[in-house]
């Protein structure tokens, strides 16, 4: 039982590092003004919810925006079970944040 606990702790640490790595990549590659990366798999790093606001998304439809994110995170996505993406232009995100 002790070995299982150690493994879970290691997975949680990895997940936090993975979240930060993805957030940094999105900020750098897409000049993102807002990035939120959450491990929604309970800490094992197999499923993430990601929100990104970027001026790069201006004039692009949602599919094109998601493709840009997928390109930036292609290595990380290869090891995931699932991913939920929410993408916004900075203006869309500003309007949304005023509502919430």
N, CA, C and O atoms as CSV, one atom per row, in Angstrom:
chain,resi,resn,atom,element,x,y,z
A,1,UNK,N,N,0.822,-1.193,0.000
A,1,UNK,CA,C,0.000,0.000,0.000
A,1,UNK,C,C,0.868,1.261,0.000
A,1,UNK,O,O,0.493,2.269,-0.598
A,2,UNK,N,N,1.988,1.211,0.645
A,2,UNK,CA,C,2.883,2.361,0.697
A,2,UNK,C,C,3.388,2.738,-0.699
A,2,UNK,O,O,3.497,3.922,-1.019
A,3,UNK,N,N,3.693,1.751,-1.517
A,3,UNK,CA,C,4.175,2.031,-2.875
A,3,UNK,C,C,3.115,2.759,-3.700
A,3,UNK,O,O,3.448,3.636,-4.497
A,4,UNK,N,N,1.860,2.407,-3.518
A,4,UNK,CA,C,0.781,3.068,-4.254
A,4,UNK,C,C,0.682,4.528,-3.846
A,4,UNK,O,O,0.520,5.400,-4.701
A,5,UNK,N,N,0.776,4.803,-2.571
A,5,UNK,CA,C,0.722,6.197,-2.107
A,5,UNK,C,C,1.868,7.013,-2.690
A,5,UNK,O,O,1.671,8.149,-3.120
A,6,UNK,N,N,3.049,6.443,-2.704
A,6,UNK,CA,C,4.197,7.157,-3.259
A,6,UNK,C,C,3.977,7.470,-4.734
A,6,UNK,O,O,4.300,8.562,-5.202
A,7,UNK,N,N,3.426,6.506,-5.459
A,7,UNK,CA,C,3.159,6.720,-6.877
A,7,UNK,C,C,2.157,7.849,-7.080
A,7,UNK,O,O,2.342,8.690,-7.959
A,8,UNK,N,N,1.107,7.874,-6.283
A,8,UNK,CA,C,0.105,8.935,-6.413
A,8,UNK,C,C,0.720,10.297,-6.134
A,8,UNK,O,O,0.425,11.265,-6.835
A,9,UNK,N,N,1.554,10.380,-5.138
A,9,UNK,CA,C,2.214,11.659,-4.853
A,9,UNK,C,C,3.083,12.090,-6.027
A,9,UNK,O,O,3.082,13.258,-6.416
A,10,UNK,N,N,3.813,11.151,-6.578
A,10,UNK,CA,C,4.672,11.476,-7.717
A,10,UNK,C,C,3.833,11.957,-8.898
A,10,UNK,O,O,4.223,12.898,-9.589
A,11,UNK,N,N,2.698,11.329,-9.134
A,11,UNK,CA,C,1.832,11.735,-10.241
A,11,UNK,C,C,1.308,13.149,-10.026
A,11,UNK,O,O,1.232,13.927,-10.977
A,12,UNK,N,N,0.950,13.489,-8.807
A,12,UNK,CA,C,0.461,14.835,-8.525
A,12,UNK,C,C,1.551,15.873,-8.784
A,12,UNK,O,O,1.272,16.924,-9.361
A,13,UNK,N,N,2.757,15.603,-8.378
A,13,UNK,CA,C,3.853,16.539,-8.624
A,13,UNK,C,C,4.089,16.693,-10.123
A,13,UNK,O,O,4.283,17.805,-10.615
A,14,UNK,N,N,4.071,15.592,-10.836
A,14,UNK,CA,C,4.248,15.631,-12.281
A,14,UNK,C,C,3.150,16.455,-12.932
A,14,UNK,O,O,3.404,17.242,-13.844
A,15,UNK,N,N,1.940,16.267,-12.458
A,15,UNK,CA,C,0.811,16.979,-13.030
A,15,UNK,C,C,0.991,18.489,-12.896
A,15,UNK,O,O,0.762,19.227,-13.854
A,16,UNK,N,N,1.399,18.949,-11.721
A,16,UNK,CA,C,1.618,20.384,-11.526
A,16,UNK,C,C,2.699,20.900,-12.461
A,16,UNK,O,O,2.570,21.982,-13.035
A,17,UNK,N,N,3.756,20.129,-12.613
A,17,UNK,CA,C,4.830,20.518,-13.525
A,17,UNK,C,C,4.322,20.535,-14.963
A,17,UNK,O,O,4.680,21.420,-15.741
A,18,UNK,N,N,3.490,19.562,-15.314
A,18,UNK,CA,C,2.930,19.504,-16.667
A,18,UNK,C,C,2.005,20.692,-16.916
A,18,UNK,O,O,2.022,21.281,-17.997
A,19,UNK,N,N,1.201,21.042,-15.917
A,19,UNK,CA,C,0.314,22.200,-16.045
A,19,UNK,C,C,1.127,23.462,-16.316
A,19,UNK,O,O,0.795,24.244,-17.206
A,20,UNK,N,N,2.178,23.649,-15.553
A,20,UNK,CA,C,3.020,24.837,-15.709
A,20,UNK,C,C,3.718,24.846,-17.067
A,20,UNK,O,O,3.800,25.885,-17.722
A,21,UNK,N,N,4.218,23.690,-17.486
A,21,UNK,CA,C,4.904,23.598,-18.783
A,21,UNK,C,C,3.959,23.976,-19.924
A,21,UNK,O,O,4.340,24.715,-20.832
A,22,UNK,N,N,2.732,23.468,-19.873
A,22,UNK,CA,C,1.759,23.792,-20.916
A,22,UNK,C,C,1.391,25.272,-20.887
A,22,UNK,O,O,1.276,25.904,-21.937
A,23,UNK,N,N,1.208,25.825,-19.696
A,23,UNK,CA,C,0.855,27.240,-19.569
A,23,UNK,C,C,1.958,28.132,-20.139
A,23,UNK,O,O,1.678,29.091,-20.858
A,24,UNK,N,N,3.196,27.814,-19.820
A,24,UNK,CA,C,4.329,28.598,-20.329
A,24,UNK,C,C,4.389,28.514,-21.855
A,24,UNK,O,O,4.585,29.529,-22.523
A,25,UNK,N,N,4.222,27.321,-22.402
A,25,UNK,CA,C,4.270,27.145,-23.860
A,25,UNK,C,C,3.174,27.956,-24.550
A,25,UNK,O,O,3.420,28.590,-25.576
A,26,UNK,N,N,1.976,27.935,-23.991
A,26,UNK,CA,C,0.865,28.688,-24.591
A,26,UNK,C,C,1.104,30.191,-24.510
A,26,UNK,O,O,0.815,30.918,-25.460
A,27,UNK,N,N,1.631,30.662,-23.377
A,27,UNK,CA,C,1.934,32.094,-23.250
A,27,UNK,C,C,2.979,32.514,-24.278
A,27,UNK,O,O,2.842,33.550,-24.928
A,28,UNK,N,N,4.016,31.706,-24.418
A,28,UNK,CA,C,5.111,32.059,-25.320
A,28,UNK,C,C,4.722,31.938,-26.790
A,28,UNK,O,O,4.949,32.862,-27.571
A,29,UNK,N,N,4.144,30.817,-27.165
A,29,UNK,CA,C,3.865,30.544,-28.575
A,29,UNK,C,C,2.669,31.318,-29.126
A,29,UNK,O,O,2.643,31.670,-30.305
A,30,UNK,N,N,1.685,31.578,-28.274
A,30,UNK,CA,C,0.470,32.252,-28.744
A,30,UNK,C,C,0.322,33.664,-28.191
A,30,UNK,O,O,-0.707,34.305,-28.408
A,31,UNK,N,N,1.329,34.156,-27.483
A,31,UNK,CA,C,1.257,35.475,-26.841
A,31,UNK,C,C,-0.028,35.604,-26.032
A,31,UNK,O,O,-0.697,36.637,-26.069
A,32,UNK,N,N,-0.360,34.555,-25.309
A,32,UNK,CA,C,-1.629,34.489,-24.580
A,32,UNK,C,C,-1.694,35.531,-23.473
A,32,UNK,O,O,-0.725,35.754,-22.747
A,33,UNK,N,N,-2.849,36.158,-23.361
A,33,UNK,CA,C,-3.082,37.140,-22.305
A,33,UNK,C,C,-3.717,36.491,-21.079
A,33,UNK,O,O,-3.682,37.053,-19.984
A,34,UNK,N,N,-4.292,35.317,-21.265
A,34,UNK,CA,C,-4.872,34.538,-20.159
A,34,UNK,C,C,-4.666,33.064,-20.473
A,34,UNK,O,O,-4.964,32.607,-21.576
A,35,UNK,N,N,-4.150,32.321,-19.489
A,35,UNK,CA,C,-3.998,30.876,-19.623
A,35,UNK,C,C,-4.364,30.243,-18.294
A,35,UNK,O,O,-3.893,30.667,-17.239
A,36,UNK,N,N,-5.204,29.229,-18.356
A,36,UNK,CA,C,-5.539,28.443,-17.168
A,36,UNK,C,C,-5.506,26.975,-17.573
A,36,UNK,O,O,-6.238,26.552,-18.468
A,37,UNK,N,N,-4.650,26.202,-16.908
A,37,UNK,CA,C,-4.516,24.777,-17.183
A,37,UNK,C,C,-4.840,24.029,-15.903
A,37,UNK,O,O,-4.179,24.221,-14.883
A,38,UNK,N,N,-5.856,23.176,-15.952
A,38,UNK,CA,C,-6.267,22.394,-14.784
A,38,UNK,C,C,-6.264,20.915,-15.113
A,38,UNK,O,O,-6.823,20.487,-16.123
A,39,UNK,N,N,-5.625,20.133,-14.242
A,39,UNK,CA,C,-5.687,18.675,-14.337
A,39,UNK,C,C,-7.027,18.262,-13.742
A,39,UNK,O,O,-7.250,18.436,-12.544
A,40,UNK,N,N,-7.914,17.722,-14.558
A,40,UNK,CA,C,-9.237,17.318,-14.074
A,40,UNK,C,C,-9.352,15.795,-13.965
A,40,UNK,O,O,-10.449,15.238,-13.929
A,41,UNK,N,N,-8.183,15.136,-13.913
A,41,UNK,CA,C,-8.178,13.677,-13.840
A,41,UNK,C,C,-7.941,13.177,-12.420
A,41,UNK,O,O,-7.765,11.978,-12.205
A,42,UNK,N,N,-7.935,14.078,-11.463
A,42,UNK,CA,C,-7.672,13.657,-10.096
A,42,UNK,C,C,-6.194,13.621,-9.762
A,42,UNK,O,O,-5.799,13.042,-8.750
A,43,UNK,N,N,-5.385,14.225,-10.591
A,43,UNK,CA,C,-3.962,14.327,-10.297
A,43,UNK,C,C,-3.063,13.416,-11.100
A,43,UNK,O,O,-1.843,13.490,-10.956
A,44,UNK,N,N,-3.615,12.562,-11.939
A,44,UNK,CA,C,-2.750,11.627,-12.673
A,44,UNK,C,C,-2.256,12.195,-14.006
A,44,UNK,O,O,-1.394,11.593,-14.647
A,45,UNK,N,N,-2.783,13.330,-14.426
A,45,UNK,CA,C,-2.290,13.973,-15.639
A,45,UNK,C,C,-2.823,13.397,-16.936
A,45,UNK,O,O,-2.205,13.572,-17.986
A,46,UNK,N,N,-3.964,12.712,-16.885
A,46,UNK,CA,C,-4.483,12.112,-18.115
A,46,UNK,C,C,-5.581,12.948,-18.778
A,46,UNK,O,O,-5.946,12.693,-19.925
A,47,UNK,N,N,-6.112,13.951,-18.056
A,47,UNK,CA,C,-7.181,14.774,-18.624
A,47,UNK,C,C,-7.038,16.212,-18.120
A,47,UNK,O,O,-6.843,16.455,-16.930
A,48,UNK,N,N,-7.139,17.148,-19.050
A,48,UNK,CA,C,-6.945,18.552,-18.705
A,48,UNK,C,C,-8.075,19.419,-19.244
A,48,UNK,O,O,-8.701,19.114,-20.259
A,49,UNK,N,N,-8.308,20.511,-18.524
A,49,UNK,CA,C,-9.203,21.578,-18.976
A,49,UNK,C,C,-8.317,22.802,-19.168
A,49,UNK,O,O,-7.629,23.227,-18.239
A,50,UNK,N,N,-8.332,23.364,-20.363
A,50,UNK,CA,C,-7.454,24.487,-20.685
A,50,UNK,C,C,-8.277,25.640,-21.238
A,50,UNK,O,O,-9.101,25.462,-22.135
A,51,UNK,N,N,-8.038,26.835,-20.682
A,51,UNK,CA,C,-8.619,28.087,-21.182
A,51,UNK,C,C,-7.481,28.948,-21.688
A,51,UNK,O,O,-6.457,29.090,-21.020
A,52,UNK,N,N,-7.657,29.523,-22.867
A,52,UNK,CA,C,-6.623,30.390,-23.440
A,52,UNK,C,C,-7.282,31.587,-24.110
A,52,UNK,O,O,-8.234,31.436,-24.876
A,53,UNK,N,N,-6.770,32.771,-23.817
A,53,UNK,CA,C,-7.151,33.983,-24.543
A,53,UNK,C,C,-5.893,34.497,-25.234
A,53,UNK,O,O,-4.854,34.677,-24.599
A,54,UNK,N,N,-5.998,34.730,-26.531
A,54,UNK,CA,C,-4.823,35.150,-27.288
A,54,UNK,C,C,-5.225,36.048,-28.455
A,54,UNK,O,O,-6.238,35.803,-29.110
A,55,UNK,N,N,-4.431,37.090,-28.716
A,55,UNK,CA,C,-4.693,37.917,-29.893
A,55,UNK,C,C,-4.481,37.134,-31.195
A,55,UNK,O,O,-4.990,37.529,-32.243
A,56,UNK,N,N,-3.744,36.047,-31.132
A,56,UNK,CA,C,-3.530,35.184,-32.299
A,56,UNK,C,C,-4.846,34.605,-32.810
A,56,UNK,O,O,-4.950,34.242,-33.982
A,57,UNK,N,N,-5.848,34.516,-31.943
A,57,UNK,CA,C,-7.146,33.941,-32.312
A,57,UNK,C,C,-8.052,34.915,-33.068
A,57,UNK,O,O,-9.082,34.511,-33.607
A,58,UNK,N,N,-7.674,36.192,-33.109
A,58,UNK,CA,C,-8.494,37.200,-33.796
A,58,UNK,C,C,-8.746,36.783,-35.242
A,58,UNK,O,O,-7.812,36.446,-35.970
A,59,UNK,N,N,-10.011,36.808,-35.652
A,59,UNK,CA,C,-10.374,36.502,-37.028
A,59,UNK,C,C,-10.403,35.024,-37.374
A,59,UNK,O,O,-10.665,34.663,-38.521
A,60,UNK,N,N,-10.137,34.164,-36.400
A,60,UNK,CA,C,-10.139,32.721,-36.639
A,60,UNK,C,C,-11.359,32.089,-35.983
A,60,UNK,O,O,-11.793,32.522,-34.916
A,61,UNK,N,N,-11.912,31.058,-36.628
A,61,UNK,CA,C,-13.036,30.355,-36.017
A,61,UNK,C,C,-12.523,29.433,-34.903
A,61,UNK,O,O,-11.316,29.256,-34.740
A,62,UNK,N,N,-13.435,28.860,-34.155
A,62,UNK,CA,C,-13.072,28.040,-32.993
A,62,UNK,C,C,-12.210,26.846,-33.397
A,62,UNK,O,O,-11.266,26.500,-32.687
A,63,UNK,N,N,-12.519,26.218,-34.515
A,63,UNK,CA,C,-11.728,25.063,-34.964
A,63,UNK,C,C,-10.283,25.481,-35.230
A,63,UNK,O,O,-9.356,24.779,-34.825
A,64,UNK,N,N,-10.081,26.599,-35.895
A,64,UNK,CA,C,-8.729,27.094,-36.174
A,64,UNK,C,C,-8.000,27.454,-34.879
A,64,UNK,O,O,-6.802,27.205,-34.750
A,65,UNK,N,N,-8.723,28.039,-33.923
A,65,UNK,CA,C,-8.125,28.368,-32.624
A,65,UNK,C,C,-7.661,27.100,-31.913
A,65,UNK,O,O,-6.553,27.050,-31.381
A,66,UNK,N,N,-8.511,26.079,-31.907
A,66,UNK,CA,C,-8.165,24.819,-31.245
A,66,UNK,C,C,-6.986,24.138,-31.939
A,66,UNK,O,O,-6.144,23.526,-31.282
A,67,UNK,N,N,-6.928,24.245,-33.249
A,67,UNK,CA,C,-5.789,23.665,-33.976
A,67,UNK,C,C,-4.479,24.331,-33.572
A,67,UNK,O,O,-3.451,23.664,-33.455
A,68,UNK,N,N,-4.514,25.637,-33.359
A,68,UNK,CA,C,-3.309,26.338,-32.910
A,68,UNK,C,C,-2.853,25.824,-31.544
A,68,UNK,O,O,-1.666,25.576,-31.332
A,69,UNK,N,N,-3.797,25.668,-30.629
A,69,UNK,CA,C,-3.465,25.141,-29.298
A,69,UNK,C,C,-2.937,23.714,-29.423
A,69,UNK,O,O,-1.939,23.363,-28.795
A,70,UNK,N,N,-3.601,22.897,-30.226
A,70,UNK,CA,C,-3.160,21.512,-30.423
A,70,UNK,C,C,-1.742,21.449,-30.976
A,70,UNK,O,O,-0.962,20.582,-30.583
A,71,UNK,N,N,-1.405,22.355,-31.877
A,71,UNK,CA,C,-0.056,22.381,-32.447
A,71,UNK,C,C,0.983,22.710,-31.374
A,71,UNK,O,O,2.037,22.078,-31.307
A,72,UNK,N,N,0.682,23.694,-30.546
A,72,UNK,CA,C,1.620,24.084,-29.482
A,72,UNK,C,C,1.818,22.948,-28.477
A,72,UNK,O,O,2.927,22.731,-27.988
A,73,UNK,N,N,0.742,22.227,-28.174
A,73,UNK,CA,C,0.785,21.193,-27.130
A,73,UNK,C,C,0.797,19.770,-27.687
A,73,UNK,O,O,0.414,18.837,-26.981
A,74,UNK,N,N,1.222,19.585,-28.925
A,74,UNK,CA,C,1.102,18.272,-29.561
A,74,UNK,C,C,1.802,17.158,-28.784
A,74,UNK,O,O,1.270,16.051,-28.699
A,75,UNK,N,N,2.966,17.417,-28.223
A,75,UNK,CA,C,3.668,16.377,-27.454
A,75,UNK,C,C,2.906,16.026,-26.181
A,75,UNK,O,O,2.777,14.851,-25.839
A,76,UNK,N,N,2.407,17.029,-25.485
A,76,UNK,CA,C,1.668,16.792,-24.250
A,76,UNK,C,C,0.344,16.078,-24.526
A,76,UNK,O,O,-0.050,15.177,-23.786
A,77,UNK,N,N,-0.336,16.487,-25.598
A,77,UNK,CA,C,-1.631,15.901,-25.941
A,77,UNK,C,C,-1.487,14.416,-26.282
A,77,UNK,O,O,-2.397,13.630,-26.017
A,78,UNK,N,N,-0.368,14.035,-26.858
A,78,UNK,CA,C,-0.147,12.631,-27.227
A,78,UNK,C,C,-0.254,11.702,-26.017
A,78,UNK,O,O,-0.635,10.540,-26.163
A,79,UNK,N,N,0.078,12.203,-24.825
A,79,UNK,CA,C,0.021,11.382,-23.624
A,79,UNK,C,C,-1.255,11.534,-22.819
A,79,UNK,O,O,-1.378,10.951,-21.742
A,80,UNK,N,N,-2.207,12.307,-23.322
A,80,UNK,CA,C,-3.452,12.559,-22.584
A,80,UNK,C,C,-4.555,11.594,-22.991
A,80,UNK,O,O,-4.559,11.049,-24.095
A,81,UNK,N,N,-5.472,11.403,-22.085
A,81,UNK,CA,C,-6.686,10.637,-22.375
A,81,UNK,C,C,-7.766,11.577,-22.923
A,81,UNK,O,O,-8.545,11.192,-23.795
A,82,UNK,N,N,-7.807,12.804,-22.411
A,82,UNK,CA,C,-8.820,13.749,-22.850
A,82,UNK,C,C,-8.416,15.187,-22.598
A,82,UNK,O,O,-7.546,15.469,-21.774
A,83,UNK,N,N,-9.060,16.094,-23.321
A,83,UNK,CA,C,-8.747,17.517,-23.228
A,83,UNK,C,C,-10.010,18.322,-23.510
A,83,UNK,O,O,-10.725,18.063,-24.478
A,84,UNK,N,N,-10.270,19.298,-22.653
A,84,UNK,CA,C,-11.350,20.251,-22.867
A,84,UNK,C,C,-10.711,21.607,-23.117
A,84,UNK,O,O,-9.933,22.088,-22.293
A,85,UNK,N,N,-11.032,22.224,-24.244
A,85,UNK,CA,C,-10.452,23.518,-24.611
A,85,UNK,C,C,-11.516,24.599,-24.676
A,85,UNK,O,O,-12.608,24.395,-25.206
A,86,UNK,N,N,-11.173,25.744,-24.127
A,86,UNK,CA,C,-11.975,26.958,-24.283
A,86,UNK,C,C,-11.008,28.018,-24.789
A,86,UNK,O,O,-10.031,28.342,-24.114
A,87,UNK,N,N,-11.272,28.554,-25.958
A,87,UNK,CA,C,-10.393,29.570,-26.527
A,87,UNK,C,C,-11.169,30.860,-26.752
A,87,UNK,O,O,-12.346,30.847,-27.112
A,88,UNK,N,N,-10.477,31.977,-26.530
A,88,UNK,CA,C,-11.098,33.299,-26.630
A,88,UNK,C,C,-10.105,34.289,-27.223
A,88,UNK,O,O,-8.892,34.116,-27.106
A,89,UNK,N,N,-10.629,35.314,-27.851
A,89,UNK,CA,C,-9.807,36.480,-28.146
A,89,UNK,C,C,-9.725,37.265,-26.831
A,89,UNK,O,O,-10.545,37.040,-25.941
A,90,UNK,N,N,-8.770,38.168,-26.687
A,90,UNK,CA,C,-8.713,38.959,-25.450
A,90,UNK,C,C,-10.007,39.735,-25.183
A,90,UNK,O,O,-10.439,39.835,-24.035
A,91,UNK,N,N,-10.624,40.282,-26.226
A,91,UNK,CA,C,-11.879,41.032,-26.045
A,91,UNK,C,C,-12.998,40.113,-25.557
A,91,UNK,O,O,-13.769,40.491,-24.675
A,92,UNK,N,N,-13.090,38.917,-26.123
A,92,UNK,CA,C,-14.108,37.956,-25.674
A,92,UNK,C,C,-13.886,37.587,-24.213
A,92,UNK,O,O,-14.836,37.513,-23.433
A,93,UNK,N,N,-12.634,37.357,-23.848
A,93,UNK,CA,C,-12.341,36.977,-22.467
A,93,UNK,C,C,-12.657,38.126,-21.508
A,93,UNK,O,O,-13.189,37.893,-20.423
A,94,UNK,N,N,-12.337,39.353,-21.895
A,94,UNK,CA,C,-12.642,40.511,-21.046
A,94,UNK,C,C,-14.145,40.634,-20.808
A,94,UNK,O,O,-14.582,40.871,-19.681
A,95,UNK,N,N,-14.934,40.473,-21.867
A,95,UNK,CA,C,-16.396,40.521,-21.712
A,95,UNK,C,C,-16.885,39.398,-20.802
A,95,UNK,O,O,-17.733,39.624,-19.938
A,96,UNK,N,N,-16.364,38.210,-20.987
A,96,UNK,CA,C,-16.765,37.056,-20.183
A,96,UNK,C,C,-16.399,37.247,-18.715
A,96,UNK,O,O,-17.191,36.917,-17.832
A,97,UNK,N,N,-15.219,37.770,-18.449
A,97,UNK,CA,C,-14.783,37.940,-17.059
A,97,UNK,C,C,-15.590,39.017,-16.333
A,97,UNK,O,O,-15.685,38.988,-15.106
A,98,UNK,N,N,-16.169,39.959,-17.064
A,98,UNK,CA,C,-17.017,40.978,-16.439
A,98,UNK,C,C,-18.376,40.412,-16.064
A,98,UNK,O,O,-19.004,40.881,-15.115
A,99,UNK,N,N,-18.834,39.408,-16.802
A,99,UNK,CA,C,-20.124,38.769,-16.527
A,99,UNK,C,C,-20.030,37.876,-15.301
A,99,UNK,O,O,-20.934,37.854,-14.466
A,100,UNK,N,N,-18.942,37.148,-15.201
A,100,UNK,CA,C,-18.779,36.160,-14.121
A,100,UNK,C,C,-18.343,36.784,-12.868
A,100,UNK,O,O,-18.160,36.093,-11.866
